Amino acid sequence: MKVLLIKAPYMDVYGPIKLAAGNYFLLGLGYIASYLRKYGHEVFMLDPEAERLGFEEYELRIRDIKPDLVGISATTPDFDSALKIAELVRSKTDAFVLLGGIHASSLPEYIITKYNETFDAVCIGEGEETTLEICKFINGEIKSLSEIKGISFNDNGKIVKTEPRPFMQDLDSLPFPARDLINMDLYQPHAFNTRKGRTATLITSRGCPFRCTFCASKLTLGGKFRARGAENVVAEIERLVKDHGVNHILIQDDTFTYDLDRAREVCRRIIKKKLNIEWFCFSQVTKVDDELLGLMKRAGCYSIGYGIESVDKDVLKLLRKPINAEISEKAIKLAKKHKIKTQAFFIFGNNGDTKETIKETIDFACRTSPTLAFFNKLVAYPGTEIFTKRFGTDYENIEWKNFVPMGVGATVSDSNTLTKEELHCLAYKANLRFYARPSQWWEIIKSIKSLHELKAYSKAGIGLLLQMIEWHKKKK
C-alpha cells in the first residue's frame, strides 16, 4: 500500500522574527514512516515548507505518487494549511485522508464534525499503531473503523470517538525514524541553536508528568514519562554520526533530564564511544544537578533550555509549575559553571500576571543573565486548561492562525489585568532591557565559537531588532 505522510507548512505568521526561525524534520511522521515500512508498506514523505514547494508543485507530487492513504500532521497555527492540503488530496485522489498531530488530538470531534467531507478520520494520540490499523482497514483486514482505537470519524452522520489507544510502553522496539525519505540538508535549526555541520533532531522519551496549565503535550504523548534505554538512544546517535554525517543534535524531549540516572548513563555512553557531537536539550530547573551537568558538558552538550515562565510564586502556582526563583537561579548558575549556554524561556500574560509580576521576571532575567532569554506572550492552545477556561466549546469564530508559537504574532492570553497592547509593550521593554546591556552582549559574544554561528546570531539579531521596531510602532 502507498502511504503519503505530509507535514502541514506554517503560514507566514512570524513577521521579521522569522529570520531567526528554523525548520525541523518531524520525528512523529518519521517514526510512523519507519513503523509502516516494517510491515511492508511503501511510504513517501512530503514537507512543503522545508522543500520550498509551491501549491502547484506539491499537487504534482501527490498526483504522481497516487497514495492509498494520506496522513497529515498539523499543529494549531498550521491547521488552515492542513485543510488546504486535505482538500487538494480529496480533489486529485481517492486516498483515505487521516489528520494527526496536537491540533487533531485536542479537538477531534469538533474537527470531524465540521470537516467530515475533508478528513475521513482524526488520529488521537500516538500515530504508529493507529496508522497501521488504518492501512489494514483500507485493504480489508479490519472491517470497521469502529474497531480501531484512538480515532474519531463520521459514521453516516453520527460522530464516533473510539476507545482511547494506550500509549506505547516499549519505545526501544520502534525502528529509528525514516530520515532517508527527506533530504536532511533541507532542515536548519533556530538561529540560536546553529552549529557548523549537519543537524538532526532526536527524541529519547515520550510523555511529561508535569501538569503545566499552558501545555497540551499530554494529549499526544501522555502524562507519564516513558523513556528509551540509554543503549538504544546512543545507538541512534551513533547511526546519525556514522551514516548521516551528523555532528549536531537537538534533543526534543519535553524534559531530557527527567530521569537523572538515565540522562547520566546516556552521557557516559556518548563519552565512552567518543562520539564527536554537540547537542542541545530542554530541562526542568528541578531536574539538573552539578554531576549531571558536568557529564553533559563532557558528552557534548553546549546549550540547555529552561522553561522558567515567571518568578512570581502566585503565578507559578496558578501555572502548576513546581519551581521557584531560587531553584531557577541555581540551575542557571550550575550550567554556567560548566560553560553550558543557557536559554531561559519566560511567558507574559499568565493568569495572575500584572505589570509588577512581569517587571519582577524581567529583573530576574537581567540579574541572572542566561545566555539568551525569550520573552514570549502566552498562547492558550487547544487542549490546555487555559484554552478550555477561555473558550469553552465555542470554536466557531476562532482564527487558528493567531495561535502562533511563542506568541510572536497575535496573542491569545489568560490575563484578566493586561491588554494585548500592554503585553506587546512589556515584551518590547523586556527585550530592550535584557539585550541592550553591554554585559549581555559580552555574554553572547563569549558563547560564539565559529564564523557560522556569528552569521546566524547576526541574522537573528536583525530579526529581533526589526520585530522590536514593529512593536515600537504599535506603541505609538
N, C-alpha and C positions, 0 to 999 in steps of 0.2 A: 504494500500500500504506500502511496506517495503522501507524505505529510509535509506541509509547509508551515514553519514557525516564523512569526513576524513580530518584531519589536515596534510598537507604535512610536512614531517620532514625536518629539516635543514640538509644539508650535513655537513661534518666535515670541517668547514671553519674558526673556531675561533683560532686554534693553542693553545698555552699554556694558553691564557686568558680564555679558556672555563672552567677552574677551577672555575671561578667566575660567569659563566653564569647560568641563571635559565631557567626554562621552566614553561609556564603558560597555564591554561585552556583557550581555545579560546572562548571568550564570544560571538563572532559573530556566531559561529556554535551552541553554547548553546542556543542563542535566536532563531535561525532558528528551532532547535530541539523542543523547547517548543511550538513554534508557530504552527508547523506541528502537534504536538500531540493534540493541542487544536482542530484541525479539524479532528481528528480520525486516523491519520497515525501512523504506527509503526516505531519508529526511533531508529537507532543504531548509535553509535559514535566510531570512531577509531582514536587513537593518537599514531602512531607507535613510535614516539620519547619518549613520556612520559612512554609508556608501555614497552619500550625497546624491541620492536618486530623486528625480522629479516624479510627479504623479504618473506621467506617461511611461517613464522608464520602468517603474515597478509594476505598472499594468502589464507591460510586455513580458516581464519576468514571470508574473503569475500565470499568464496565458500559456507561456512556454512550458512551465512545469506541469500544468494540468493536475493540481493536487486533488486528492480524495478528501483530505482533512486540512483545514487551515486553523491554526491556533494563534491567536493574537494576544499579546501581553500588554497591558496598559496600566499606567498609574492614573491618578485623578486628573492632573493638568493635561495629559495627552489623550484623554478619553475621546475628545472630539475627533482627533486624527484616527483613532482606532475605529470609530464609526465610519469614517470615510473609506478606510481600507476594507472594512467588512462589506460595505455597500458595493465597492468595486468587485470584490470576490463574488458577491451574490450575482452581479450583472454579467460576469465573464466566465463563471464556472458553475458546476453543480456540487461543489465541495460542501461538506459539513463545516459550519463555522462555529468555533469554540472560543469564547473570551475568557481569559485568565488574568491573574495579577491582583494587586492590592485593591484596585477600584472594584473589580468584579467580586472579590471576596467580601467587600464591605457592603455592597448594595445589590446582591444577586437577584432578589425577587423584583425589585424596582426596575433593574435593567432588563430582565427578561419580559416583564410586563410591558414596558414602554417600547422595547426594541425587539419584540419577538419575531418580526419579519427580517431582522438583520442578523441576529445571533440564534443558532439552533440550541445552544446551551451555554451556561456560565459555569466555570470551574471555581469551586470554593476551596481555598487552602492549597496544599501542595499539589503539583500537577503531574508528577511522573506516572503514578498508578492510574489516575483518572484518565489521562490522555490515552494510555494504553488500552483501557477498557472502552473508551470511545471508538478506538480503532476496531476493537472486537465487535462493537455494536454495528459499525458500518459494514463489516464483512459478514455479519450474521451470526457470529459466535455468541453474542449476547442479544437476546430477543427484544428487550425493552430498556429504554433509558432509565426507567424507574429502578432497575437492578443495579445501577451504578451509584456508588456513594459519592457524596461531595459535589453534587451539581444542582443547578436549577434549570428548568426548562418549561416550555408551554406545551401542555398535552390537550390539544383541541379546545383551547380557551381556558383551561384550568392550569394555574401556575403551580408547579410541583417543585418542592425543595426536598431532596432526598436526605437520607440519614448522613450525618457528618462522617467524613472519612478520617480514620485515625491517622495521626502523624507517623511517618516512618521512624522507626527506632534505630535500625542498623544502618547508619549513614555510610559506614565503611563498605557496605555491599553495593553501593551505587557506583557505576562506572564514572570516570572523570568526565567533566563537561566536554562536549564535542566542539572544541575550539577550531578544528580544521575546516568547519563549514563556513567560516568568515575569515577574511584576511585580517589578522590581528594587528597589522600595522595601521589599520584604519582608526584604531582607538587611541585616544590621547587622554591622559589624566588631567584633572583640575590643575590649573597653573601652579598652585602652591604645593602640589604633590608631584611635580615634574622632576624626573631624573633622566640622565643621559642613558639611552639604550631602549630596549623593548620592555613594555609594561604589560602585566597580566593581572587580572583580578582573581581572588581566591576566597572561598568561604570554608571555614573549618568547623562551624557549628550552626545549628538552627534553633530558633526559639529563644525568647527572652522572658525570664521570670519576673522582671520588674514591671510595675503597673503604672507607668507614666501616663497621665491623662491625655497627652497630646500625641500619643503613638498608637498606631494600629497594626504593628508588625505581627502581633499575636494571631491575627486572623489568617495570615498566610503561613506563618512559621510556628505558631503555637506559643503557649505561655510557659513551656517547660524547656529548660536548657538541654539540648541533645547534641552531643559532641562526637566528632570523628576522632579516632585514635591518633595519637601523635605519629605513629609509624605511617599510617595512611596519609596524613597531611603532608609529611615530609617526602613521601614517595611521589606525591603530585608535584610538590615544589621541585624535586629532582628532575621529573619529566619536563616541567616547564623550562628549566635551565638547560637541560641536555638536548631536548627535542625541538624546543621552540626558541632557543636563544634568549630567554627572558633573564633580565638581571634586576628587575624592579617589580615588586608585588604589592598590590593594595588588598589587604585583608578586609573583607566587607562584613564580617560578623558584627552583630549589634554590640557585643562585648567579648572581644577575643580572650580577655584575661579573666572571664567569669570564674573559671576553674583554674586557680593559680598553679596548682601542681601540674595540670595538663599543659598549661602555657609554658611552664619551665621545661617540661620534657620535650615539647616541640623545639624550643630554643636549643636545648642540649644536643638534640639530634641534628639540627642545622649546623651547629658548630662542629660536631664530630665528623659530619660528612664534608665539611669545608666547602659548603655551597656559597659561592660568591654572589650574594644577593643583598639588596636593600629593600626594606619593606615598611609599610605604614599600617597601623591598626587603630580601631576605636576601643576605648576602655571606659569603664566607670571609675570615678576617682576613689571609690572604696575598694577597688579590685586591683590595686597595684601595691607593691612594696619594694624596698631597696634591693633585695636579692633578685627579684624578678626583672626589674628594670635594668639591672646590671647585665643579666643574661640576655635580655632582649637587645641591648646595645651590641654585645659581642656577636649575637646572631644576625645582626644587620639592620635592626630597627633604627630608622633615622628620625621618625616622627610618630607622635601619638595624638589622637584626638580625644578630648574630654568633653562630654556633654554636661556643662555646669548649669546652664539656663538662667539661674538667678542666685543671688546670695542672701536674699531676704528669707528668713526662716518660715514666715507665714505663707509666702508664695510657694516655696519649695514643698511645704506640707500640702497645699492645695493641688500641686502637680503630682503628688505622691512620689516625690524624688527623695530617697533616703540618704541625703547628703547635707553638708553644711559648709559654710565659707572656710572654716578651719581645715576640713578634710580636703577641699578643693585646692587650697593654697599649698598644703603639704604635697599633694600629688604633682602639682606644677614644679615645686622646688626639687622633688626627687628626680623627675625627668631631666630637669636642667642639670642636676648633679652629674648625671650620666651622659650629658651632652646629647640628649634626645630632644628634637624640636617639639614644642607643644602647640597644639591647635585647640583653642578654647572656644566652645560654642555657647552663645547666650541667646535667650529668647525674650523679646519685649512684647507686651500685650497679653500676658497671662492673667488669669483670674487673680485679683488681688494686687495687680501691678498699679503703681502710681508713679508720678514723676519722681517722687522721693526714692521709691524702691529701685527704680531704674538707674537713678543717679548713683545709688549705693553700689549697684552692679558694675556700672562704668568705672567708678572709683576703684573697685576691686581689680578690674582688668588692668587698669593703669598701674596700680600698686604692685601686682604680681608679675606683670609683663610677660605673658606667654609669647612665644614667637609670633603667633598670629591669633587674632581674635575676630570672631564672626558674630556680628550683632544682627540677629535675624528677627523679623516680625512674625509673630505666631500665625500659623495656618491651621485652622480647625478642620483636619482631614476627615472624610467619611470613615466610619469605623472606630473613631475615637470618642471618648466620653464628652469631650468639649463640643464635638460636632453634633451629637445627639441632643445635648443641652441647648445648643444654639438653634438648630433647625428642626428638631423633632423628626417627623416623617414627611415634611413638606419640601420636596426637592424640585418642584416644577420650575421655579424661577431662578434656580441656581445656575451660574455660569462656571462650569468646571475649570475653564482655562484660568480662572482667577486663583485657583489653588496651586500657586507656584511654589516649588521647593524653596525653603529658606525665606519665604515672604518677600522675594525680590520685587515683585510687581504689586498687584492688588493684595490687600491684607484681609484675612477673614479671622479676626481676633476674638478673644474671650474676655476682653477688658470692658468693665462697666464704667470706667472712670476716664479712659483715654480715647480720643477720637483717632480715626485713621490718619488725619493730618498731623496730629500730635505725635503719633508713633513714627511717622516718616521723619519728623523733625528730631525726635530723640535718637533715631538710628543715625541720622546725619551727624548730630553732635557727638555721638559715641565714636564713630569712625574718625571724625576730626580730632577729638581729644586723644584717642589712642594712637593714631598713626602720624599725627603732626609732631610728636615728641622726638627730638633728636636721639634720645636713648633707645627708642623703639626702632628707629631706622638702623641704629648700630646693632641691635639685637637681630634684626632681619639680615643685615649685610653679613654678620658673622656666620649665619647659618647657610649662606650660599656657597656651594663648593665647585661650581663649574660655570662656564660661559652659557651653556644650555639653560641652566637654572636661572641665571641672571636675566636672560631674554624672556623667560616665562614669567618671572616675577615682575619685570618691567611692563609686560603686556597686561598682567593682572592689575598692576598699579594704575595704569592708564584707564582700564575699565572701571576701577573703583573711583578714580578721580572724576570721570565722566558721569558716573552714577550720582556722585555727591553734587555735581553741578546741577543735574536734573532735580535732585531733592531741594537744592537751594532755590531753584526757580519756583518750585511748588510752594516754598515758604512765603514767597512774595505775594 
